[in-house]
Amino acid sequence: MVRVSFRRLKKFRKYLPHNYILGMLSHDIGIDLGTANTLIYVKGKGIVIREPSVVARHKKTKEILAIGASAKKMLGKTPSTIEIVRPLKDGVIADFDATSSMLSYYVKKVHESASVIPKIPKPRVVIGIPSGVTEVERRAVADAAVTSGAREAYLIEEPMAAALGAGIGVEEPEGVFIVDIGGGTSEMAVISLGGVVVGRSVRVAGDEMNEAIINYVRLKYSLLLGEATAEEVKINIGSAFPVKEDKFSVVRGRDLETGLPKSIKLTSSEIREALAPTIMEIVTNIVATVEETPPELASDIMEKGIVLAGGGALLHGIDKVISEAAKIPVVVAQDPLTCVVRGCGKILDDLAILERIKSKR
């Protein structure tokens, strides 16, 4: 084991770049700051944290009681003194304090070794953000990262990060169409030569699908479901394309007529009917993006196909629906849930990419 004192590092500082020394001691991290889930990538270690973007805190004192999975378990079950907060809505910060607390918690979790080395430098952070955010929203994300303990905050658009994470060469003079369907936003972009040529950011995604299921069950069965139950149904039996064998799921909620608990059986065909309007809105925007694509890039996309990333890509049959509407082959990326955070990790590993496509705070 080699021990290097801070005094010795200080002595050789003039021979080494400042960021090189800091990078050796800190754990630089990539963050997919999603509406539904937050994923953390640590340079040299890979993905170390996958947690829901949920915070539980006391209403009056604002004391943080739980973060992540433990906070999500409290959804719909808290007393009047505790509130469950989703810090991000539609891909942007809705509650700055809750977001800062959540990021601080994860940064400290990554740097648990800081207790051994008291003067450990703050990490450099790369964060994936929706492409359609305003300058004010960008500033809010960067400020939240710095407040949580980042040395430097770099923002990268989610479609670019997702393409990098999917292993696509974004700097080639060829068109690549990436679609990232997350929890709060659906990002679609045609990328060539390291930049977005045509892109759209639609605030219709996984959360709207959950809401569509809740509304469908309320109107058809007069039953009120919780958000967590709706999400579970979507994951278990949700589909965008007809399935060979109809699946079913028993759900429990509150009867709106009697006010008493009630359980019903939902089928995959019913959930498909509930999700249809939301899915069609996403598909319509994908087709519109294709129509705006320059002819030369359109021919590349026809050859390579559309790449699907994000949690929404796991919905059964959504690739077939998009392919039929756009008349273009569709490929689901390997492990679509982690594409954005793996893309942020690749940027941390290759500073040359970071210099070319970053948007520094």
QUIHUQUI-V881099 format. One record per residue. N is the residue number from 1. RES is the residue in one letter. PHI is phi in radians with two decimals (999 if undefined). D_LAST is the distance of its C-alpha to the last C-alpha in Angstrom with 1 decimal. Layout:
n->N res->RES phi->PHI d_last->D_LAST
n->N res->RES phi->PHI d_last->D_LAST
//
This chain:
n->1 res->M phi->999 d_last->37.3
n->2 res->V phi->-1.76 d_last->35.5
n->3 res->R phi->-1.86 d_last->34.2
n->4 res->V phi->-2.11 d_last->31.8
n->5 res->S phi->-1.39 d_last->31.6
n->6 res->F phi->-1.15 d_last->28.5
n->7 res->R phi->-1.15 d_last->30.8
n->8 res->R phi->-1.20 d_last->31.6
n->9 res->L phi->-1.06 d_last->27.9
n->10 res->K phi->-1.14 d_last->27.3
n->11 res->K phi->-1.13 d_last->30.3
n->12 res->F phi->-1.64 d_last->29.1
n->13 res->R phi->-1.05 d_last->25.5
n->14 res->K phi->-1.18 d_last->26.3
n->15 res->Y phi->-1.61 d_last->27.4
n->16 res->L phi->-2.11 d_last->24.4
n->17 res->P phi->-1.05 d_last->20.7
n->18 res->H phi->-1.01 d_last->18.8
n->19 res->N phi->-1.17 d_last->16.4
n->20 res->Y phi->-1.16 d_last->19.7
n->21 res->I phi->-1.11 d_last->21.3
n->22 res->L phi->-1.10 d_last->18.6
n->23 res->G phi->-1.13 d_last->18.4
n->24 res->M phi->-1.19 d_last->22.2
n->25 res->L phi->-1.66 d_last->22.3
n->26 res->S phi->-1.66 d_last->19.5
n->27 res->H phi->-1.77 d_last->19.4
n->28 res->D phi->-1.14 d_last->16.2
n->29 res->I phi->-2.28 d_last->15.9
n->30 res->G phi->-1.90 d_last->15.2
n->31 res->I phi->-2.23 d_last->15.3
n->32 res->D phi->-1.70 d_last->17.0
n->33 res->L phi->-1.48 d_last->16.3
n->34 res->G phi->-1.60 d_last->19.3
n->35 res->T phi->-1.13 d_last->21.4
n->36 res->A phi->-1.64 d_last->24.5
n->37 res->N phi->-2.39 d_last->23.4
n->38 res->T phi->-1.99 d_last->20.6
n->39 res->L phi->-2.06 d_last->20.9
n->40 res->I phi->-2.09 d_last->19.6
n->41 res->Y phi->-1.93 d_last->19.9
n->42 res->V phi->-1.87 d_last->20.4
n->43 res->K phi->-0.99 d_last->20.4
n->44 res->G phi->1.52 d_last->24.1
n->45 res->K phi->-2.12 d_last->25.4
n->46 res->G phi->1.64 d_last->24.4
n->47 res->I phi->-1.37 d_last->24.0
n->48 res->V phi->-1.95 d_last->25.0
n->49 res->I phi->-2.35 d_last->24.3
n->50 res->R phi->-2.34 d_last->25.2
n->51 res->E phi->-2.35 d_last->25.5
n->52 res->P phi->-1.12 d_last->25.8
n->53 res->S phi->-1.47 d_last->23.0
n->54 res->V phi->-2.40 d_last->25.4
n->55 res->V phi->-2.27 d_last->25.7
n->56 res->A phi->-1.88 d_last->29.0
n->57 res->R phi->-2.54 d_last->29.2
n->58 res->H phi->-1.31 d_last->31.9
n->59 res->K phi->-1.11 d_last->32.1
n->60 res->K phi->-1.50 d_last->33.0
n->61 res->T phi->-1.45 d_last->31.5
n->62 res->K phi->1.09 d_last->28.3
n->63 res->E phi->-1.23 d_last->29.0
n->64 res->I phi->-1.33 d_last->27.5
n->65 res->L phi->-1.78 d_last->30.6
n->66 res->A phi->-2.78 d_last->29.4
n->67 res->I phi->-2.39 d_last->26.4
n->68 res->G phi->1.45 d_last->26.6
n->69 res->A phi->-1.07 d_last->30.0
n->70 res->S phi->-1.14 d_last->32.0
n->71 res->A phi->-1.28 d_last->30.4
n->72 res->K phi->-1.12 d_last->31.1
n->73 res->K phi->-1.11 d_last->34.7
n->74 res->M phi->-1.49 d_last->35.0
n->75 res->L phi->-0.92 d_last->34.2
n->76 res->G phi->1.32 d_last->37.1
n->77 res->K phi->-2.22 d_last->38.9
n->78 res->T phi->-1.60 d_last->37.6
n->79 res->P phi->-1.28 d_last->39.6
n->80 res->S phi->-1.17 d_last->38.7
n->81 res->T phi->-1.46 d_last->37.0
n->82 res->I phi->-2.02 d_last->34.3
n->83 res->E phi->-2.09 d_last->31.7
n->84 res->I phi->-1.78 d_last->29.9
n->85 res->V phi->-2.00 d_last->26.4
n->86 res->R phi->-1.71 d_last->24.4
n->87 res->P phi->-1.03 d_last->20.8
n->88 res->L phi->-2.04 d_last->19.6
n->89 res->K phi->-2.33 d_last->21.6
n->90 res->D phi->0.93 d_last->21.5
n->91 res->G phi->1.44 d_last->18.4
n->92 res->V phi->-2.20 d_last->16.3
n->93 res->I phi->-1.24 d_last->16.2
n->94 res->A phi->-1.78 d_last->19.6
n->95 res->D phi->-2.38 d_last->19.9
n->96 res->F phi->-1.10 d_last->16.9
n->97 res->D phi->-1.09 d_last->19.2
n->98 res->A phi->-1.16 d_last->20.7
n->99 res->T phi->-1.13 d_last->17.5
n->100 res->S phi->-1.07 d_last->16.3
n->101 res->S phi->-1.12 d_last->19.9
n->102 res->M phi->-1.14 d_last->20.0
n->103 res->L phi->-1.12 d_last->16.9
n->104 res->S phi->-1.05 d_last->18.2
n->105 res->Y phi->-1.07 d_last->21.6
n->106 res->Y phi->-1.26 d_last->20.5
n->107 res->V phi->-1.11 d_last->18.5
n->108 res->K phi->-1.15 d_last->21.6
n->109 res->K phi->-1.11 d_last->23.9
n->110 res->V phi->-1.18 d_last->22.3
n->111 res->H phi->-1.75 d_last->22.5
n->112 res->E phi->-1.11 d_last->26.1
n->113 res->S phi->-1.28 d_last->27.1
n->114 res->A phi->-1.09 d_last->25.2
n->115 res->S phi->-1.21 d_last->28.5
n->116 res->V phi->-1.40 d_last->30.1
n->117 res->I phi->-2.01 d_last->27.6
n->118 res->P phi->-0.99 d_last->26.6
n->119 res->K phi->-1.76 d_last->24.0
n->120 res->I phi->-1.04 d_last->22.2
n->121 res->P phi->-1.18 d_last->18.6
n->122 res->K phi->-1.23 d_last->15.7
n->123 res->P phi->-1.40 d_last->14.6
n->124 res->R phi->-1.55 d_last->11.8
n->125 res->V phi->-2.19 d_last->10.9
n->126 res->V phi->-1.98 d_last->10.7
n->127 res->I phi->-2.10 d_last->11.1
n->128 res->G phi->-1.46 d_last->13.3
n->129 res->I phi->-2.25 d_last->13.0
n->130 res->P phi->-1.06 d_last->15.7
n->131 res->S phi->-1.27 d_last->15.6
n->132 res->G phi->-1.66 d_last->17.0
n->133 res->V phi->-1.30 d_last->14.5
n->134 res->T phi->-1.43 d_last->13.7
n->135 res->E phi->-1.11 d_last->10.7
n->136 res->V phi->-1.13 d_last->11.7
n->137 res->E phi->-1.18 d_last->12.0
n->138 res->R phi->-1.06 d_last->8.6
n->139 res->R phi->-1.07 d_last->7.3
n->140 res->A phi->-1.11 d_last->10.3
n->141 res->V phi->-1.15 d_last->9.6
n->142 res->A phi->-1.09 d_last->6.3
n->143 res->D phi->-1.11 d_last->8.5
n->144 res->A phi->-1.10 d_last->11.4
n->145 res->A phi->-1.16 d_last->10.2
n->146 res->V phi->-1.17 d_last->9.6
n->147 res->T phi->-1.10 d_last->12.9
n->148 res->S phi->-1.38 d_last->14.6
n->149 res->G phi->2.08 d_last->14.4
n->150 res->A phi->-1.45 d_last->11.5
n->151 res->R phi->-1.33 d_last->11.0
n->152 res->E phi->-2.44 d_last->7.7
n->153 res->A phi->-2.08 d_last->6.0
n->154 res->Y phi->-2.04 d_last->6.2
n->155 res->L phi->-1.90 d_last->7.5
n->156 res->I phi->-2.24 d_last->10.9
n->157 res->E phi->-1.16 d_last->13.5
n->158 res->E phi->-1.01 d_last->16.5
n->159 res->P phi->-1.04 d_last->19.2
n->160 res->M phi->-1.15 d_last->17.7
n->161 res->A phi->-1.12 d_last->17.3
n->162 res->A phi->-1.12 d_last->20.8
n->163 res->A phi->-1.11 d_last->22.3
n->164 res->L phi->-1.09 d_last->21.2
n->165 res->G phi->-1.16 d_last->22.5
n->166 res->A phi->-1.45 d_last->25.7
n->167 res->G phi->1.42 d_last->26.3
n->168 res->I phi->-1.65 d_last->26.1
n->169 res->G phi->-1.37 d_last->25.5
n->170 res->V phi->-1.40 d_last->22.8
n->171 res->E phi->-1.67 d_last->23.0
n->172 res->E phi->-1.37 d_last->26.7
n->173 res->P phi->-1.38 d_last->28.2
n->174 res->E phi->-2.40 d_last->29.4
n->175 res->G phi->-1.39 d_last->28.5
n->176 res->V phi->-2.25 d_last->27.3
n->177 res->F phi->-1.87 d_last->27.3
n->178 res->I phi->-1.99 d_last->25.4
n->179 res->V phi->-2.15 d_last->25.8
n->180 res->D phi->-2.00 d_last->23.9
n->181 res->I phi->-1.73 d_last->25.9
n->182 res->G phi->-1.76 d_last->24.2
n->183 res->G phi->-1.53 d_last->25.0
n->184 res->G phi->-1.88 d_last->23.2
n->185 res->T phi->-2.39 d_last->22.5
n->186 res->S phi->-1.95 d_last->24.2
n->187 res->E phi->-1.83 d_last->22.0
n->188 res->M phi->-2.34 d_last->24.0
n->189 res->A phi->-2.67 d_last->23.0
n->190 res->V phi->-1.75 d_last->24.9
n->191 res->I phi->-1.95 d_last->23.0
n->192 res->S phi->-2.69 d_last->24.2
n->193 res->L phi->0.94 d_last->23.1
n->194 res->G phi->1.30 d_last->19.7
n->195 res->G phi->-2.47 d_last->18.8
n->196 res->V phi->-1.51 d_last->19.8
n->197 res->V phi->-1.46 d_last->22.9
n->198 res->V phi->-2.35 d_last->24.0
n->199 res->G phi->-2.68 d_last->22.3
n->200 res->R phi->-2.45 d_last->22.8
n->201 res->S phi->-2.21 d_last->21.3
n->202 res->V phi->-1.96 d_last->24.2
n->203 res->R phi->-1.50 d_last->24.1
n->204 res->V phi->-2.36 d_last->27.4
n->205 res->A phi->-2.80 d_last->27.5
n->206 res->G phi->-1.00 d_last->29.0
n->207 res->D phi->-1.10 d_last->28.9
n->208 res->E phi->-1.20 d_last->30.9
n->209 res->M phi->-1.14 d_last->33.3
n->210 res->N phi->-1.06 d_last->34.0
n->211 res->E phi->-1.11 d_last->34.5
n->212 res->A phi->-1.11 d_last->36.9
n->213 res->I phi->-1.16 d_last->39.0
n->214 res->I phi->-1.06 d_last->39.3
n->215 res->N phi->-1.14 d_last->40.4
n->216 res->Y phi->-1.07 d_last->42.8
n->217 res->V phi->-1.17 d_last->44.5
n->218 res->R phi->-1.14 d_last->44.7
n->219 res->L phi->-1.29 d_last->46.4
n->220 res->K phi->-1.45 d_last->48.7
n->221 res->Y phi->-2.04 d_last->49.7
n->222 res->S phi->0.92 d_last->48.9
n->223 res->L phi->-2.12 d_last->47.0
n->224 res->L phi->-1.70 d_last->43.7
n->225 res->L phi->-1.75 d_last->41.4
n->226 res->G phi->-1.47 d_last->38.5
n->227 res->E phi->-1.10 d_last->35.0
n->228 res->A phi->-1.12 d_last->35.4
n->229 res->T phi->-1.15 d_last->38.8
n->230 res->A phi->-1.08 d_last->37.6
n->231 res->E phi->-1.15 d_last->34.9
n->232 res->E phi->-1.10 d_last->37.5
n->233 res->V phi->-1.12 d_last->39.9
n->234 res->K phi->-1.04 d_last->37.4
n->235 res->I phi->-1.21 d_last->36.7
n->236 res->N phi->-1.35 d_last->40.4
n->237 res->I phi->-2.25 d_last->42.2
n->238 res->G phi->-1.21 d_last->39.7
n->239 res->S phi->-2.72 d_last->40.1
n->240 res->A phi->-1.88 d_last->39.4
n->241 res->F phi->-2.29 d_last->42.5
n->242 res->P phi->-0.93 d_last->46.1
n->243 res->V phi->-1.81 d_last->46.9
n->244 res->K phi->-1.14 d_last->50.4
n->245 res->E phi->-2.10 d_last->51.0
n->246 res->D phi->-1.20 d_last->49.9
n->247 res->K phi->-1.65 d_last->48.2
n->248 res->F phi->-2.47 d_last->48.3
n->249 res->S phi->-2.54 d_last->46.7
n->250 res->V phi->-1.57 d_last->48.2
n->251 res->V phi->-2.12 d_last->45.9
n->252 res->R phi->-2.18 d_last->46.6
n->253 res->G phi->-2.77 d_last->45.6
n->254 res->R phi->-1.85 d_last->47.2
n->255 res->D phi->-1.21 d_last->49.9
n->256 res->L phi->-1.27 d_last->49.2
n->257 res->E phi->-1.47 d_last->52.9
n->258 res->T phi->-1.76 d_last->54.2
n->259 res->G phi->1.40 d_last->51.1
n->260 res->L phi->-1.74 d_last->52.2
n->261 res->P phi->-1.10 d_last->50.5
n->262 res->K phi->-2.67 d_last->51.2
n->263 res->S phi->-2.13 d_last->50.5
n->264 res->I phi->-2.41 d_last->50.6
n->265 res->K phi->-1.87 d_last->50.3
n->266 res->L phi->-1.84 d_last->47.6
n->267 res->T phi->-1.83 d_last->48.0
n->268 res->S phi->-1.15 d_last->45.4
n->269 res->S phi->-1.20 d_last->46.8
n->270 res->E phi->-1.18 d_last->46.1
n->271 res->I phi->-1.15 d_last->42.5
n->272 res->R phi->-1.08 d_last->42.2
n->273 res->E phi->-1.13 d_last->43.6
n->274 res->A phi->-1.16 d_last->41.2
n->275 res->L phi->-1.45 d_last->38.1
n->276 res->A phi->-0.90 d_last->39.4
n->277 res->P phi->-1.06 d_last->37.9
n->278 res->T phi->-1.16 d_last->34.3
n->279 res->I phi->-1.12 d_last->34.6
n->280 res->M phi->-1.13 d_last->36.1
n->281 res->E phi->-1.14 d_last->33.2
n->282 res->I phi->-1.15 d_last->30.8
n->283 res->V phi->-1.10 d_last->33.3
n->284 res->T phi->-1.04 d_last->33.8
n->285 res->N phi->-1.24 d_last->30.1
n->286 res->I phi->-1.13 d_last->30.3
n->287 res->V phi->-1.09 d_last->33.4
n->288 res->A phi->-1.10 d_last->31.8
n->289 res->T phi->-1.16 d_last->28.9
n->290 res->V phi->-1.06 d_last->31.7
n->291 res->E phi->-1.13 d_last->33.5
n->292 res->E phi->-1.53 d_last->30.6
n->293 res->T phi->-1.28 d_last->30.2
n->294 res->P phi->-0.99 d_last->31.6
n->295 res->P phi->-0.94 d_last->35.0
n->296 res->E phi->-1.11 d_last->34.2
n->297 res->L phi->-1.29 d_last->31.3
n->298 res->A phi->-1.07 d_last->33.5
n->299 res->S phi->-1.18 d_last->36.2
n->300 res->D phi->-1.12 d_last->33.8
n->301 res->I phi->-1.16 d_last->32.9
n->302 res->M phi->-1.04 d_last->36.6
n->303 res->E phi->-1.36 d_last->37.2
n->304 res->K phi->-1.58 d_last->34.4
n->305 res->G phi->1.56 d_last->34.1
n->306 res->I phi->-1.64 d_last->31.3
n->307 res->V phi->-1.76 d_last->29.4
n->308 res->L phi->-1.74 d_last->29.0
n->309 res->A phi->-2.36 d_last->26.4
n->310 res->G phi->1.53 d_last->25.5
n->311 res->G phi->-1.04 d_last->28.0
n->312 res->G phi->-1.12 d_last->29.7
n->313 res->A phi->-1.19 d_last->30.8
n->314 res->L phi->-1.44 d_last->33.2
n->315 res->L phi->-1.15 d_last->35.2
n->316 res->H phi->-1.01 d_last->38.6
n->317 res->G phi->1.45 d_last->39.4
n->318 res->I phi->-1.17 d_last->36.2
n->319 res->D phi->-1.13 d_last->36.0
n->320 res->K phi->-1.19 d_last->39.5
n->321 res->V phi->-1.10 d_last->38.8
n->322 res->I phi->-1.13 d_last->35.9
n->323 res->S phi->-1.07 d_last->38.0
n->324 res->E phi->-1.17 d_last->41.0
n->325 res->A phi->-1.31 d_last->39.1
n->326 res->A phi->-1.60 d_last->37.1
n->327 res->K phi->1.04 d_last->39.9
n->328 res->I phi->-2.34 d_last->37.5
n->329 res->P phi->-1.05 d_last->37.6
n->330 res->V phi->-2.18 d_last->35.1
n->331 res->V phi->-2.10 d_last->34.0
n->332 res->V phi->-1.53 d_last->32.4
n->333 res->A phi->-1.12 d_last->30.0
n->334 res->Q phi->-1.21 d_last->31.0
n->335 res->D phi->0.88 d_last->29.7
n->336 res->P phi->-1.05 d_last->27.7
n->337 res->L phi->-1.10 d_last->26.3
n->338 res->T phi->-1.82 d_last->24.2
n->339 res->C phi->-1.00 d_last->23.1
n->340 res->V phi->-1.12 d_last->19.4
n->341 res->V phi->-1.21 d_last->19.0
n->342 res->R phi->-1.20 d_last->21.1
n->343 res->G phi->-1.13 d_last->18.9
n->344 res->C phi->-1.10 d_last->15.8
n->345 res->G phi->-1.15 d_last->18.3
n->346 res->K phi->-1.12 d_last->19.3
n->347 res->I phi->-1.16 d_last->15.9
n->348 res->L phi->-1.11 d_last->15.9
n->349 res->D phi->-1.31 d_last->19.4
n->350 res->D phi->-2.18 d_last->18.8
n->351 res->L phi->-1.13 d_last->16.1
n->352 res->A phi->-1.14 d_last->17.5
n->353 res->I phi->-1.13 d_last->16.5
n->354 res->L phi->-1.01 d_last->12.9
n->355 res->E phi->-1.15 d_last->12.9
n->356 res->R phi->-1.41 d_last->14.6
n->357 res->I phi->-2.07 d_last->13.0
n->358 res->K phi->-1.32 d_last->9.4
n->359 res->S phi->-2.26 d_last->6.6
n->360 res->K phi->-1.35 d_last->3.8
n->361 res->R phi->-1.11 d_last->0.0
//
